[in-house]
């Protein structure tokens, strides 16, 4: 199980959810309520799915998370991140592109990028000396 679940939009980390922090009982109950509600059926890509499996639930919750990011709905962002991180312990990343297409990534840990800025002229002059 990975300790961190990361939501990336256009390659940039937007949310880093730490699975090491346990959720309060009320929040765990809310995740159970989400499951109960989804067990009654969901709509994915215009198709009603009467008994969604875990992958379909993850896709549905991911779409809700993306909508919450667009709307800056912090409560829904927190709930959907918690759901994905807790119900899919091997999920490492949710990658979202500019068209809101997404991939659930289970086999690639997120590596924080470090951007290094340098002046090419400074580099040349230091190499010449």
N, C-alpha and C positions, 0 to 999 in steps of 0.2 A: 504494500500500500504506500502510495506517495503521500508525503506530508503536506505538499502544497498543490492546490488546484488553481490554475491561472486562466483568466479570460483575456484573450488577445483580440484586439480590433486593429486590422491592418498591420499586424506584426508588433503592435505596441501593447504592453501589459496595461490593462485597465483595472483588473481586480486580481489580487492574490489572496486566496482563501486558505488559511492555516487549519488543516485538519487536526492539529495537535491541541487546539483549544476546544474543549468539550462544550456542547450546546446545553443551555438550561432546559429543564424538563418541558416547559411550555413551548419552546421552539421545536423540540423533538415531537411533541404532540401535534404541532402544526404540520410538520412533514408527514405524519401519519394521516392527517386530514387531507392533505394534498393527494396522497395515494388513494384514499377512499373515494375522493371526488373523481380522480382519473379512472378508477376502476369502473365507474359508471359510463365511461366512454369519452373519447377525445376526437377532435377533428385535426387531421394532418393533411396538408396539401389538398384540402377540399373533400377528403374522404373521411367518413365517420368510422372510427375503430371502436367497436363495442367493448372489447377486452384487450386493451393495449399491453404489450409486453414491456420489459424494462427498457429496451432500446427505443421503442416508440414513446414511452414516457419521457425518456431523456431528451429526445428530439423535441417533444412538445414543451418541456420545461426550458430547454435551450432557446426556443423561439420566444417564450415569455420573458426570459432573461434579456434577450436582445431588445425586445420592445421596452423593457424597463430601463435599459441603458439609454435608449433613444429619448425616453420621457423623463429621464433623471429621477426615476421612482426608486429611492433608496431602500424602502421597505421590501419591495418586490425583488430588487436586486439581491438583497440579503437572503430572502427566503429561497429564491431559485438557486443561488450559489450554494446555500446550505444543502438543499435537496440534492443537487448534482454531486457535491462533494461527499455527502453521507451515503447516498444510495448507490453510487458508483465509486467505490473506494480506489479502483485502479485508474480512474479518469485523471489524466494529468493536465490536459488543456482543452479549452473550447476556443477554437480559432474562427474568427468572424472576419469576412472580407468587406470591401466597400459596398458590395451589393447585398449585404446581409446574408450571404451564403455562409454556412458554418460546417466545421468538422469537429467531431469529438475525437480527441487524440488520447490513446491509451498507452502508446509505446514510446513516447518522447517527453523526457523531463524538460521543463522550461529552463533555459539558461539566460540569465539576465545579460543583456548586451551592454557593453561599455563603449561609449563613443569617445574616440580620441581625436582631438583637433590639433593640427600642427601646420606650421607655415613651411611650405616646400623650400622657400629661399633660405630660411634658417637651417633647414636640414642640409641643404647643399653647402652652405658656408661652414657648417660644423664638420662635414665630411672632407672638405678640402684642406682644412688645417691639420 
